[in-house]
């Protein structure tokens, strides 16, 4: 799941929105919009943290030539099968 699809899902109006529009007080609707913004910000912050940790981890692995050096030691051919599978799926 990526951030764009989550944001789209959060921002998409519910199907019952038009039917229930007159039953929900305006103050509640305002709080609903505020909640959407807060949740969107929380999700954005978490994805940012994950991205930063991922960059740190990759930097640490690169210091030791990992995971490329493991692939070069264990692979019987030039490109590991797992990489070819990912390429084929793409």
PDB file of N, CA, C and O in Angstrom:
ATOM      1  N   UNK A   1       0.856  -1.163   0.000  1.00  0.00           N
ATOM      2  CA  UNK A   1       0.000   0.000   0.000  1.00  0.00           C
ATOM      3  C   UNK A   1       0.907   1.232   0.000  1.00  0.00           C
ATOM      4  O   UNK A   1       1.868   1.299   0.767  1.00  0.00           O
ATOM      5  N   UNK A   2       0.607   2.184  -0.841  1.00  0.00           N
ATOM      6  CA  UNK A   2       1.448   3.372  -0.852  1.00  0.00           C
ATOM      7  C   UNK A   2       0.674   4.578  -0.352  1.00  0.00           C
ATOM      8  O   UNK A   2      -0.542   4.527  -0.165  1.00  0.00           O
ATOM      9  N   UNK A   3       1.391   5.645  -0.144  1.00  0.00           N
ATOM     10  CA  UNK A   3       0.819   6.841   0.463  1.00  0.00           C
ATOM     11  C   UNK A   3      -0.262   7.463  -0.404  1.00  0.00           C
ATOM     12  O   UNK A   3      -1.254   7.971   0.119  1.00  0.00           O
ATOM     13  N   UNK A   4      -0.093   7.433  -1.697  1.00  0.00           N
ATOM     14  CA  UNK A   4      -1.067   8.054  -2.596  1.00  0.00           C
ATOM     15  C   UNK A   4      -2.415   7.355  -2.485  1.00  0.00           C
ATOM     16  O   UNK A   4      -3.451   8.014  -2.397  1.00  0.00           O
ATOM     17  N   UNK A   5      -2.406   6.013  -2.488  1.00  0.00           N
ATOM     18  CA  UNK A   5      -3.675   5.291  -2.415  1.00  0.00           C
ATOM     19  C   UNK A   5      -4.353   5.504  -1.068  1.00  0.00           C
ATOM     20  O   UNK A   5      -5.580   5.589  -1.004  1.00  0.00           O
ATOM     21  N   UNK A   6      -3.571   5.592   0.014  1.00  0.00           N
ATOM     22  CA  UNK A   6      -4.142   5.845   1.340  1.00  0.00           C
ATOM     23  C   UNK A   6      -4.756   7.237   1.385  1.00  0.00           C
ATOM     24  O   UNK A   6      -5.862   7.411   1.897  1.00  0.00           O
ATOM     25  N   UNK A   7      -4.060   8.215   0.861  1.00  0.00           N
ATOM     26  CA  UNK A   7      -4.575   9.587   0.857  1.00  0.00           C
ATOM     27  C   UNK A   7      -5.844   9.682   0.023  1.00  0.00           C
ATOM     28  O   UNK A   7      -6.801  10.351   0.414  1.00  0.00           O
ATOM     29  N   UNK A   8      -5.852   9.017  -1.122  1.00  0.00           N
ATOM     30  CA  UNK A   8      -7.054   9.022  -1.960  1.00  0.00           C
ATOM     31  C   UNK A   8      -8.224   8.380  -1.239  1.00  0.00           C
ATOM     32  O   UNK A   8      -9.352   8.867  -1.303  1.00  0.00           O
ATOM     33  N   UNK A   9      -7.945   7.283  -0.554  1.00  0.00           N
ATOM     34  CA  UNK A   9      -9.007   6.579   0.174  1.00  0.00           C
ATOM     35  C   UNK A   9      -9.555   7.441   1.309  1.00  0.00           C
ATOM     36  O   UNK A   9     -10.763   7.461   1.543  1.00  0.00           O
ATOM     37  N   UNK A  10      -8.683   8.147   2.010  1.00  0.00           N
ATOM     38  CA  UNK A  10      -9.115   9.003   3.114  1.00  0.00           C
ATOM     39  C   UNK A  10      -9.943  10.174   2.594  1.00  0.00           C
ATOM     40  O   UNK A  10     -10.949  10.548   3.198  1.00  0.00           O
ATOM     41  N   UNK A  11      -9.518  10.747   1.479  1.00  0.00           N
ATOM     42  CA  UNK A  11     -10.175  11.944   0.949  1.00  0.00           C
ATOM     43  C   UNK A  11     -11.426  11.655   0.122  1.00  0.00           C
ATOM     44  O   UNK A  11     -12.173  12.573  -0.215  1.00  0.00           O
ATOM     45  N   UNK A  12     -11.652  10.408  -0.198  1.00  0.00           N
ATOM     46  CA  UNK A  12     -12.826  10.048  -0.996  1.00  0.00           C
ATOM     47  C   UNK A  12     -14.085  10.148  -0.138  1.00  0.00           C
ATOM     48  O   UNK A  12     -14.136   9.579   0.952  1.00  0.00           O
ATOM     49  N   UNK A  13     -15.104  10.867  -0.621  1.00  0.00           N
ATOM     50  CA  UNK A  13     -16.335  10.983   0.177  1.00  0.00           C
ATOM     51  C   UNK A  13     -17.060   9.643   0.247  1.00  0.00           C
ATOM     52  O   UNK A  13     -17.107   8.910  -0.742  1.00  0.00           O
ATOM     53  N   UNK A  14     -17.624   9.318   1.407  1.00  0.00           N
ATOM     54  CA  UNK A  14     -18.358   8.055   1.543  1.00  0.00           C
ATOM     55  C   UNK A  14     -19.573   8.027   0.629  1.00  0.00           C
ATOM     56  O   UNK A  14     -20.105   9.072   0.254  1.00  0.00           O
ATOM     57  N   UNK A  15     -20.006   6.823   0.274  1.00  0.00           N
ATOM     58  CA  UNK A  15     -21.145   6.676  -0.630  1.00  0.00           C
ATOM     59  C   UNK A  15     -22.426   7.236  -0.009  1.00  0.00           C
ATOM     60  O   UNK A  15     -23.272   7.786  -0.715  1.00  0.00           O
ATOM     61  N   UNK A  16     -22.564   7.099   1.290  1.00  0.00           N
ATOM     62  CA  UNK A  16     -23.764   7.569   1.977  1.00  0.00           C
ATOM     63  C   UNK A  16     -23.739   9.074   2.254  1.00  0.00           C
ATOM     64  O   UNK A  16     -24.681   9.622   2.826  1.00  0.00           O
ATOM     65  N   UNK A  17     -22.675   9.723   1.852  1.00  0.00           N
ATOM     66  CA  UNK A  17     -22.499  11.144   2.170  1.00  0.00           C
ATOM     67  C   UNK A  17     -23.671  11.990   1.695  1.00  0.00           C
ATOM     68  O   UNK A  17     -24.192  12.808   2.453  1.00  0.00           O
ATOM     69  N   UNK A  18     -24.085  11.805   0.465  1.00  0.00           N
ATOM     70  CA  UNK A  18     -25.194  12.608  -0.067  1.00  0.00           C
ATOM     71  C   UNK A  18     -26.508  12.288   0.625  1.00  0.00           C
ATOM     72  O   UNK A  18     -27.310  13.190   0.870  1.00  0.00           O
ATOM     73  N   UNK A  19     -26.740  11.036   0.939  1.00  0.00           N
ATOM     74  CA  UNK A  19     -27.994  10.637   1.576  1.00  0.00           C
ATOM     75  C   UNK A  19     -28.098  11.139   3.008  1.00  0.00           C
ATOM     76  O   UNK A  19     -29.179  11.497   3.473  1.00  0.00           O
ATOM     77  N   UNK A  20     -26.952  11.163   3.709  1.00  0.00           N
ATOM     78  CA  UNK A  20     -26.960  11.536   5.123  1.00  0.00           C
ATOM     79  C   UNK A  20     -26.571  12.991   5.363  1.00  0.00           C
ATOM     80  O   UNK A  20     -26.500  13.429   6.511  1.00  0.00           O
ATOM     81  N   UNK A  21     -26.322  13.733   4.306  1.00  0.00           N
ATOM     82  CA  UNK A  21     -25.845  15.113   4.421  1.00  0.00           C
ATOM     83  C   UNK A  21     -26.740  15.974   5.318  1.00  0.00           C
ATOM     84  O   UNK A  21     -26.237  16.788   6.092  1.00  0.00           O
ATOM     85  N   UNK A  22     -28.059  15.800   5.221  1.00  0.00           N
ATOM     86  CA  UNK A  22     -28.984  16.636   5.974  1.00  0.00           C
ATOM     87  C   UNK A  22     -29.174  16.147   7.411  1.00  0.00           C
ATOM     88  O   UNK A  22     -29.717  16.877   8.240  1.00  0.00           O
ATOM     89  N   UNK A  23     -28.741  14.942   7.715  1.00  0.00           N
ATOM     90  CA  UNK A  23     -28.890  14.410   9.065  1.00  0.00           C
ATOM     91  C   UNK A  23     -27.718  14.765   9.977  1.00  0.00           C
ATOM     92  O   UNK A  23     -27.855  14.771  11.201  1.00  0.00           O
ATOM     93  N   UNK A  24     -26.586  15.055   9.385  1.00  0.00           N
ATOM     94  CA  UNK A  24     -25.380  15.342  10.156  1.00  0.00           C
ATOM     95  C   UNK A  24     -25.252  16.847  10.355  1.00  0.00           C
ATOM     96  O   UNK A  24     -25.255  17.603   9.383  1.00  0.00           O
ATOM     97  N   UNK A  25     -25.139  17.290  11.610  1.00  0.00           N
ATOM     98  CA  UNK A  25     -24.999  18.735  11.874  1.00  0.00           C
ATOM     99  C   UNK A  25     -23.706  19.294  11.273  1.00  0.00           C
ATOM    100  O   UNK A  25     -22.711  18.575  11.170  1.00  0.00           O
ATOM    101  N   UNK A  26     -23.715  20.562  10.880  1.00  0.00           N
ATOM    102  CA  UNK A  26     -22.517  21.181  10.292  1.00  0.00           C
ATOM    103  C   UNK A  26     -21.287  21.112  11.203  1.00  0.00           C
ATOM    104  O   UNK A  26     -20.167  20.957  10.717  1.00  0.00           O
ATOM    105  N   UNK A  27     -21.486  21.226  12.501  1.00  0.00           N
ATOM    106  CA  UNK A  27     -20.343  21.166  13.426  1.00  0.00           C
ATOM    107  C   UNK A  27     -19.668  19.797  13.359  1.00  0.00           C
ATOM    108  O   UNK A  27     -18.443  19.699  13.427  1.00  0.00           O
ATOM    109  N   UNK A  28     -20.462  18.754  13.227  1.00  0.00           N
ATOM    110  CA  UNK A  28     -19.911  17.403  13.127  1.00  0.00           C
ATOM    111  C   UNK A  28     -19.151  17.248  11.811  1.00  0.00           C
ATOM    112  O   UNK A  28     -18.092  16.622  11.766  1.00  0.00           O
ATOM    113  N   UNK A  29     -19.697  17.820  10.751  1.00  0.00           N
ATOM    114  CA  UNK A  29     -19.016  17.755   9.456  1.00  0.00           C
ATOM    115  C   UNK A  29     -17.661  18.466   9.525  1.00  0.00           C
ATOM    116  O   UNK A  29     -16.677  17.994   8.956  1.00  0.00           O
ATOM    117  N   UNK A  30     -17.619  19.592  10.219  1.00  0.00           N
ATOM    118  CA  UNK A  30     -16.354  20.320  10.370  1.00  0.00           C
ATOM    119  C   UNK A  30     -15.348  19.474  11.152  1.00  0.00           C
ATOM    120  O   UNK A  30     -14.167  19.436  10.807  1.00  0.00           O
ATOM    121  N   UNK A  31     -15.810  18.803  12.196  1.00  0.00           N
ATOM    122  CA  UNK A  31     -14.921  17.939  12.974  1.00  0.00           C
ATOM    123  C   UNK A  31     -14.456  16.751  12.130  1.00  0.00           C
ATOM    124  O   UNK A  31     -13.327  16.285  12.279  1.00  0.00           O
ATOM    125  N   UNK A  32     -15.315  16.271  11.256  1.00  0.00           N
ATOM    126  CA  UNK A  32     -14.952  15.169  10.372  1.00  0.00           C
ATOM    127  C   UNK A  32     -13.806  15.592   9.449  1.00  0.00           C
ATOM    128  O   UNK A  32     -12.846  14.843   9.264  1.00  0.00           O
ATOM    129  N   UNK A  33     -13.907  16.779   8.879  1.00  0.00           N
ATOM    130  CA  UNK A  33     -12.843  17.279   8.013  1.00  0.00           C
ATOM    131  C   UNK A  33     -11.547  17.474   8.798  1.00  0.00           C
ATOM    132  O   UNK A  33     -10.461  17.168   8.306  1.00  0.00           O
ATOM    133  N   UNK A  34     -11.670  17.981  10.008  1.00  0.00           N
ATOM    134  CA  UNK A  34     -10.492  18.169  10.856  1.00  0.00           C
ATOM    135  C   UNK A  34      -9.840  16.826  11.176  1.00  0.00           C
ATOM    136  O   UNK A  34      -8.616  16.704  11.147  1.00  0.00           O
ATOM    137  N   UNK A  35     -10.654  15.825  11.479  1.00  0.00           N
ATOM    138  CA  UNK A  35     -10.138  14.492  11.768  1.00  0.00           C
ATOM    139  C   UNK A  35      -9.421  13.912  10.552  1.00  0.00           C
ATOM    140  O   UNK A  35      -8.368  13.291  10.693  1.00  0.00           O
ATOM    141  N   UNK A  36      -9.976  14.106   9.372  1.00  0.00           N
ATOM    142  CA  UNK A  36      -9.328  13.631   8.147  1.00  0.00           C
ATOM    143  C   UNK A  36      -7.948  14.258   7.989  1.00  0.00           C
ATOM    144  O   UNK A  36      -6.985  13.581   7.630  1.00  0.00           O
ATOM    145  N   UNK A  37      -7.862  15.563   8.260  1.00  0.00           N
ATOM    146  CA  UNK A  37      -6.575  16.251   8.135  1.00  0.00           C
ATOM    147  C   UNK A  37      -5.571  15.730   9.155  1.00  0.00           C
ATOM    148  O   UNK A  37      -4.400  15.528   8.833  1.00  0.00           O
ATOM    149  N   UNK A  38      -6.028  15.513  10.383  1.00  0.00           N
ATOM    150  CA  UNK A  38      -5.138  15.003  11.432  1.00  0.00           C
ATOM    151  C   UNK A  38      -4.643  13.609  11.066  1.00  0.00           C
ATOM    152  O   UNK A  38      -3.452  13.319  11.179  1.00  0.00           O
ATOM    153  N   UNK A  39      -5.562  12.743  10.626  1.00  0.00           N
ATOM    154  CA  UNK A  39      -5.172  11.384  10.251  1.00  0.00           C
ATOM    155  C   UNK A  39      -4.216  11.389   9.058  1.00  0.00           C
ATOM    156  O   UNK A  39      -3.252  10.624   9.024  1.00  0.00           O
ATOM    157  N   UNK A  40      -4.488  12.242   8.094  1.00  0.00           N
ATOM    158  CA  UNK A  40      -3.606  12.341   6.934  1.00  0.00           C
ATOM    159  C   UNK A  40      -2.205  12.788   7.357  1.00  0.00           C
ATOM    160  O   UNK A  40      -1.211  12.275   6.844  1.00  0.00           O
ATOM    161  N   UNK A  41      -2.124  13.730   8.279  1.00  0.00           N
ATOM    162  CA  UNK A  41      -0.828  14.202   8.762  1.00  0.00           C
ATOM    163  C   UNK A  41      -0.091  13.103   9.529  1.00  0.00           C
ATOM    164  O   UNK A  41       1.122  12.953   9.384  1.00  0.00           O
ATOM    165  N   UNK A  42      -0.817  12.336  10.343  1.00  0.00           N
ATOM    166  CA  UNK A  42      -0.205  11.230  11.087  1.00  0.00           C
ATOM    167  C   UNK A  42       0.363  10.199  10.113  1.00  0.00           C
ATOM    168  O   UNK A  42       1.486   9.723  10.282  1.00  0.00           O
ATOM    169  N   UNK A  43      -0.421   9.865   9.103  1.00  0.00           N
ATOM    170  CA  UNK A  43       0.039   8.888   8.110  1.00  0.00           C
ATOM    171  C   UNK A  43       1.262   9.414   7.376  1.00  0.00           C
ATOM    172  O   UNK A  43       2.221   8.673   7.156  1.00  0.00           O
ATOM    173  N   UNK A  44       1.236  10.688   6.996  1.00  0.00           N
ATOM    174  CA  UNK A  44       2.383  11.289   6.300  1.00  0.00           C
ATOM    175  C   UNK A  44       3.627  11.248   7.180  1.00  0.00           C
ATOM    176  O   UNK A  44       4.714  10.919   6.705  1.00  0.00           O
ATOM    177  N   UNK A  45       3.471  11.580   8.458  1.00  0.00           N
ATOM    178  CA  UNK A  45       4.610  11.557   9.382  1.00  0.00           C
ATOM    179  C   UNK A  45       5.183  10.147   9.522  1.00  0.00           C
ATOM    180  O   UNK A  45       6.401   9.974   9.551  1.00  0.00           O
ATOM    181  N   UNK A  46       4.315   9.144   9.609  1.00  0.00           N
ATOM    182  CA  UNK A  46       4.787   7.763   9.750  1.00  0.00           C
ATOM    183  C   UNK A  46       5.530   7.320   8.500  1.00  0.00           C
ATOM    184  O   UNK A  46       6.570   6.669   8.601  1.00  0.00           O
ATOM    185  N   UNK A  47       5.017   7.659   7.323  1.00  0.00           N
ATOM    186  CA  UNK A  47       5.716   7.305   6.090  1.00  0.00           C
ATOM    187  C   UNK A  47       7.062   8.018   6.000  1.00  0.00           C
ATOM    188  O   UNK A  47       8.032   7.447   5.500  1.00  0.00           O
ATOM    189  N   UNK A  48       7.129   9.240   6.472  1.00  0.00           N
ATOM    190  CA  UNK A  48       8.396   9.970   6.479  1.00  0.00           C
ATOM    191  C   UNK A  48       9.394   9.283   7.399  1.00  0.00           C
ATOM    192  O   UNK A  48      10.558   9.116   7.035  1.00  0.00           O
ATOM    193  N   UNK A  49       8.950   8.882   8.593  1.00  0.00           N
ATOM    194  CA  UNK A  49       9.828   8.167   9.525  1.00  0.00           C
ATOM    195  C   UNK A  49      10.330   6.867   8.915  1.00  0.00           C
ATOM    196  O   UNK A  49      11.517   6.551   9.005  1.00  0.00           O
ATOM    197  N   UNK A  50       9.428   6.112   8.293  1.00  0.00           N
ATOM    198  CA  UNK A  50       9.811   4.848   7.676  1.00  0.00           C
ATOM    199  C   UNK A  50      10.833   5.089   6.574  1.00  0.00           C
ATOM    200  O   UNK A  50      11.807   4.345   6.453  1.00  0.00           O
ATOM    201  N   UNK A  51      10.616   6.114   5.779  1.00  0.00           N
ATOM    202  CA  UNK A  51      11.541   6.436   4.697  1.00  0.00           C
ATOM    203  C   UNK A  51      12.921   6.798   5.244  1.00  0.00           C
ATOM    204  O   UNK A  51      13.939   6.376   4.695  1.00  0.00           O
ATOM    205  N   UNK A  52      12.955   7.580   6.328  1.00  0.00           N
ATOM    206  CA  UNK A  52      14.232   7.963   6.927  1.00  0.00           C
ATOM    207  C   UNK A  52      14.951   6.744   7.501  1.00  0.00           C
ATOM    208  O   UNK A  52      16.161   6.602   7.322  1.00  0.00           O
ATOM    209  N   UNK A  53      14.224   5.868   8.186  1.00  0.00           N
ATOM    210  CA  UNK A  53      14.839   4.660   8.736  1.00  0.00           C
ATOM    211  C   UNK A  53      15.353   3.757   7.623  1.00  0.00           C
ATOM    212  O   UNK A  53      16.414   3.145   7.748  1.00  0.00           O
ATOM    213  N   UNK A  54      14.598   3.679   6.539  1.00  0.00           N
ATOM    214  CA  UNK A  54      15.010   2.862   5.406  1.00  0.00           C
ATOM    215  C   UNK A  54      16.300   3.409   4.794  1.00  0.00           C
ATOM    216  O   UNK A  54      17.199   2.642   4.451  1.00  0.00           O
ATOM    217  N   UNK A  55      16.390   4.726   4.658  1.00  0.00           N
ATOM    218  CA  UNK A  55      17.606   5.338   4.130  1.00  0.00           C
ATOM    219  C   UNK A  55      18.796   5.087   5.051  1.00  0.00           C
ATOM    220  O   UNK A  55      19.898   4.808   4.578  1.00  0.00           O
ATOM    221  N   UNK A  56      18.582   5.185   6.359  1.00  0.00           N
ATOM    222  CA  UNK A  56      19.652   4.919   7.318  1.00  0.00           C
ATOM    223  C   UNK A  56      20.117   3.471   7.235  1.00  0.00           C
ATOM    224  O   UNK A  56      21.316   3.192   7.250  1.00  0.00           O
ATOM    225  N   UNK A  57      19.164   2.561   7.148  1.00  0.00           N
ATOM    226  CA  UNK A  57      19.492   1.151   7.053  1.00  0.00           C
ATOM    227  C   UNK A  57      20.264   0.856   5.774  1.00  0.00           C
ATOM    228  O   UNK A  57      21.268   0.144   5.803  1.00  0.00           O
ATOM    229  N   UNK A  58      19.806   1.396   4.666  1.00  0.00           N
ATOM    230  CA  UNK A  58      20.510   1.181   3.404  1.00  0.00           C
ATOM    231  C   UNK A  58      21.919   1.767   3.445  1.00  0.00           C
ATOM    232  O   UNK A  58      22.856   1.165   2.920  1.00  0.00           O
ATOM    233  N   UNK A  59      22.075   2.934   4.065  1.00  0.00           N
ATOM    234  CA  UNK A  59      23.400   3.526   4.211  1.00  0.00           C
ATOM    235  C   UNK A  59      24.319   2.655   5.046  1.00  0.00           C
ATOM    236  O   UNK A  59      25.494   2.496   4.717  1.00  0.00           O
ATOM    237  N   UNK A  60      23.796   2.096   6.113  1.00  0.00           N
ATOM    238  CA  UNK A  60      24.583   1.207   6.965  1.00  0.00           C
ATOM    239  C   UNK A  60      25.000  -0.043   6.190  1.00  0.00           C
ATOM    240  O   UNK A  60      26.154  -0.465   6.262  1.00  0.00           O
ATOM    241  N   UNK A  61      24.065  -0.628   5.457  1.00  0.00           N
ATOM    242  CA  UNK A  61      24.379  -1.824   4.681  1.00  0.00           C
ATOM    243  C   UNK A  61      25.405  -1.527   3.589  1.00  0.00           C
ATOM    244  O   UNK A  61      26.287  -2.343   3.321  1.00  0.00           O
ATOM    245  N   UNK A  62      25.284  -0.342   2.955  1.00  0.00           N
ATOM    246  CA  UNK A  62      26.226   0.027   1.902  1.00  0.00           C
ATOM    247  C   UNK A  62      27.656   0.147   2.429  1.00  0.00           C
ATOM    248  O   UNK A  62      28.607  -0.106   1.689  1.00  0.00           O
ATOM    249  N   UNK A  63      27.819   0.530   3.699  1.00  0.00           N
ATOM    250  CA  UNK A  63      29.156   0.637   4.279  1.00  0.00           C
ATOM    251  C   UNK A  63      29.887  -0.695   4.210  1.00  0.00           C
ATOM    252  O   UNK A  63      31.110  -0.730   4.078  1.00  0.00           O
ATOM    253  N   UNK A  64      29.152  -1.771   4.296  1.00  0.00           N
ATOM    254  CA  UNK A  64      29.746  -3.102   4.303  1.00  0.00           C
ATOM    255  C   UNK A  64      29.541  -3.829   2.972  1.00  0.00           C
ATOM    256  O   UNK A  64      29.838  -5.018   2.855  1.00  0.00           O
ATOM    257  N   UNK A  65      29.037  -3.112   1.980  1.00  0.00           N
ATOM    258  CA  UNK A  65      28.822  -3.708   0.674  1.00  0.00           C
ATOM    259  C   UNK A  65      27.651  -4.672   0.644  1.00  0.00           C
ATOM    260  O   UNK A  65      27.579  -5.559  -0.207  1.00  0.00           O
ATOM    261  N   UNK A  66      26.743  -4.491   1.575  1.00  0.00           N
ATOM    262  CA  UNK A  66      25.586  -5.392   1.660  1.00  0.00           C
ATOM    263  C   UNK A  66      24.388  -4.741   1.001  1.00  0.00           C
ATOM    264  O   UNK A  66      24.377  -3.511   0.943  1.00  0.00           O
ATOM    265  N   UNK A  67      23.413  -5.410   0.515  1.00  0.00           N
ATOM    266  CA  UNK A  67      23.323  -6.868   0.343  1.00  0.00           C
ATOM    267  C   UNK A  67      23.975  -7.347  -0.936  1.00  0.00           C
ATOM    268  O   UNK A  67      23.963  -8.546  -1.213  1.00  0.00           O
ATOM    269  N   UNK A  68      24.551  -6.437  -1.738  1.00  0.00           N
ATOM    270  CA  UNK A  68      25.134  -6.827  -3.011  1.00  0.00           C
ATOM    271  C   UNK A  68      26.249  -7.851  -2.835  1.00  0.00           C
ATOM    272  O   UNK A  68      26.364  -8.779  -3.636  1.00  0.00           O
ATOM    273  N   UNK A  69      27.073  -7.698  -1.797  1.00  0.00           N
ATOM    274  CA  UNK A  69      28.170  -8.652  -1.618  1.00  0.00           C
ATOM    275  C   UNK A  69      27.651 -10.039  -1.276  1.00  0.00           C
ATOM    276  O   UNK A  69      28.264 -11.037  -1.655  1.00  0.00           O
ATOM    277  N   UNK A  70      26.527 -10.117  -0.562  1.00  0.00           N
ATOM    278  CA  UNK A  70      25.935 -11.425  -0.280  1.00  0.00           C
ATOM    279  C   UNK A  70      25.420 -12.070  -1.557  1.00  0.00           C
ATOM    280  O   UNK A  70      25.593 -13.271  -1.764  1.00  0.00           O
ATOM    281  N   UNK A  71      24.791 -11.279  -2.409  1.00  0.00           N
ATOM    282  CA  UNK A  71      24.308 -11.815  -3.680  1.00  0.00           C
ATOM    283  C   UNK A  71      25.470 -12.321  -4.534  1.00  0.00           C
ATOM    284  O   UNK A  71      25.369 -13.368  -5.172  1.00  0.00           O
ATOM    285  N   UNK A  72      26.565 -11.576  -4.541  1.00  0.00           N
ATOM    286  CA  UNK A  72      27.696 -11.982  -5.375  1.00  0.00           C
ATOM    287  C   UNK A  72      28.327 -13.272  -4.862  1.00  0.00           C
ATOM    288  O   UNK A  72      28.856 -14.051  -5.655  1.00  0.00           O
ATOM    289  N   UNK A  73      28.284 -13.513  -3.566  1.00  0.00           N
ATOM    290  CA  UNK A  73      28.839 -14.748  -3.004  1.00  0.00           C
ATOM    291  C   UNK A  73      27.913 -15.943  -3.197  1.00  0.00           C
ATOM    292  O   UNK A  73      28.379 -17.056  -3.441  1.00  0.00           O
ATOM    293  N   UNK A  74      26.625 -15.722  -3.089  1.00  0.00           N
ATOM    294  CA  UNK A  74      25.684 -16.837  -3.098  1.00  0.00           C
ATOM    295  C   UNK A  74      25.063 -17.106  -4.465  1.00  0.00           C
ATOM    296  O   UNK A  74      24.527 -18.191  -4.686  1.00  0.00           O
ATOM    297  N   UNK A  75      25.121 -16.163  -5.372  1.00  0.00           N
ATOM    298  CA  UNK A  75      24.465 -16.338  -6.673  1.00  0.00           C
ATOM    299  C   UNK A  75      25.334 -17.179  -7.600  1.00  0.00           C
ATOM    300  O   UNK A  75      26.548 -16.994  -7.671  1.00  0.00           O
ATOM    301  N   UNK A  76      24.700 -18.097  -8.300  1.00  0.00           N
ATOM    302  CA  UNK A  76      25.428 -18.930  -9.252  1.00  0.00           C
ATOM    303  C   UNK A  76      25.512 -18.254 -10.625  1.00  0.00           C
ATOM    304  O   UNK A  76      26.327 -18.635 -11.464  1.00  0.00           O
ATOM    305  N   UNK A  77      24.669 -17.261 -10.838  1.00  0.00           N
ATOM    306  CA  UNK A  77      24.717 -16.519 -12.101  1.00  0.00           C
ATOM    307  C   UNK A  77      24.898 -15.038 -11.797  1.00  0.00           C
ATOM    308  O   UNK A  77      25.008 -14.647 -10.636  1.00  0.00           O
ATOM    309  N   UNK A  78      24.929 -14.219 -12.840  1.00  0.00           N
ATOM    310  CA  UNK A  78      25.201 -12.796 -12.648  1.00  0.00           C
ATOM    311  C   UNK A  78      24.105 -12.069 -11.874  1.00  0.00           C
ATOM    312  O   UNK A  78      24.397 -11.240 -11.013  1.00  0.00           O
ATOM    313  N   UNK A  79      22.844 -12.377 -12.180  1.00  0.00           N
ATOM    314  CA  UNK A  79      21.722 -11.704 -11.542  1.00  0.00           C
ATOM    315  C   UNK A  79      20.934 -12.756 -10.767  1.00  0.00           C
ATOM    316  O   UNK A  79      20.524 -13.765 -11.340  1.00  0.00           O
ATOM    317  N   UNK A  80      20.717 -12.529  -9.464  1.00  0.00           N
ATOM    318  CA  UNK A  80      19.972 -13.511  -8.668  1.00  0.00           C
ATOM    319  C   UNK A  80      18.555 -13.724  -9.203  1.00  0.00           C
ATOM    320  O   UNK A  80      17.947 -12.809  -9.758  1.00  0.00           O
ATOM    321  N   UNK A  81      18.044 -14.930  -9.032  1.00  0.00           N
ATOM    322  CA  UNK A  81      16.696 -15.259  -9.499  1.00  0.00           C
ATOM    323  C   UNK A  81      15.644 -14.362  -8.866  1.00  0.00           C
ATOM    324  O   UNK A  81      14.673 -13.992  -9.527  1.00  0.00           O
ATOM    325  N   UNK A  82      15.817 -14.009  -7.604  1.00  0.00           N
ATOM    326  CA  UNK A  82      14.843 -13.153  -6.925  1.00  0.00           C
ATOM    327  C   UNK A  82      14.717 -11.802  -7.630  1.00  0.00           C
ATOM    328  O   UNK A  82      13.623 -11.243  -7.712  1.00  0.00           O
ATOM    329  N   UNK A  83      15.826 -11.282  -8.135  1.00  0.00           N
ATOM    330  CA  UNK A  83      15.808 -10.007  -8.850  1.00  0.00           C
ATOM    331  C   UNK A  83      15.076 -10.171 -10.176  1.00  0.00           C
ATOM    332  O   UNK A  83      14.294  -9.303 -10.562  1.00  0.00           O
ATOM    333  N   UNK A  84      15.323 -11.283 -10.882  1.00  0.00           N
ATOM    334  CA  UNK A  84      14.626 -11.527 -12.142  1.00  0.00           C
ATOM    335  C   UNK A  84      13.126 -11.640 -11.925  1.00  0.00           C
ATOM    336  O   UNK A  84      12.344 -11.149 -12.739  1.00  0.00           O
ATOM    337  N   UNK A  85      12.718 -12.278 -10.843  1.00  0.00           N
ATOM    338  CA  UNK A  85      11.297 -12.406 -10.549  1.00  0.00           C
ATOM    339  C   UNK A  85      10.674 -11.024 -10.348  1.00  0.00           C
ATOM    340  O   UNK A  85       9.585 -10.748 -10.851  1.00  0.00           O
ATOM    341  N   UNK A  86      11.368 -10.165  -9.614  1.00  0.00           N
ATOM    342  CA  UNK A  86      10.860  -8.803  -9.402  1.00  0.00           C
ATOM    343  C   UNK A  86      10.770  -8.035 -10.712  1.00  0.00           C
ATOM    344  O   UNK A  86       9.825  -7.276 -10.930  1.00  0.00           O
ATOM    345  N   UNK A  87      11.750  -8.229 -11.581  1.00  0.00           N
ATOM    346  CA  UNK A  87      11.769  -7.564 -12.885  1.00  0.00           C
ATOM    347  C   UNK A  87      10.595  -8.049 -13.726  1.00  0.00           C
ATOM    348  O   UNK A  87       9.915  -7.254 -14.375  1.00  0.00           O
ATOM    349  N   UNK A  88      10.363  -9.362 -13.712  1.00  0.00           N
ATOM    350  CA  UNK A  88       9.257  -9.932 -14.485  1.00  0.00           C
ATOM    351  C   UNK A  88       7.906  -9.430 -13.979  1.00  0.00           C
ATOM    352  O   UNK A  88       6.998  -9.167 -14.768  1.00  0.00           O
ATOM    353  N   UNK A  89       7.780  -9.299 -12.650  1.00  0.00           N
ATOM    354  CA  UNK A  89       6.511  -8.833 -12.079  1.00  0.00           C
ATOM    355  C   UNK A  89       6.260  -7.381 -12.408  1.00  0.00           C
ATOM    356  O   UNK A  89       5.111  -6.959 -12.536  1.00  0.00           O
ATOM    357  N   UNK A  90       7.337  -6.605 -12.546  1.00  0.00           N
ATOM    358  CA  UNK A  90       7.189  -5.191 -12.825  1.00  0.00           C
ATOM    359  C   UNK A  90       6.661  -4.997 -14.222  1.00  0.00           C
ATOM    360  O   UNK A  90       6.463  -3.862 -14.655  1.00  0.00           O
TER     361      UNK A  90
END
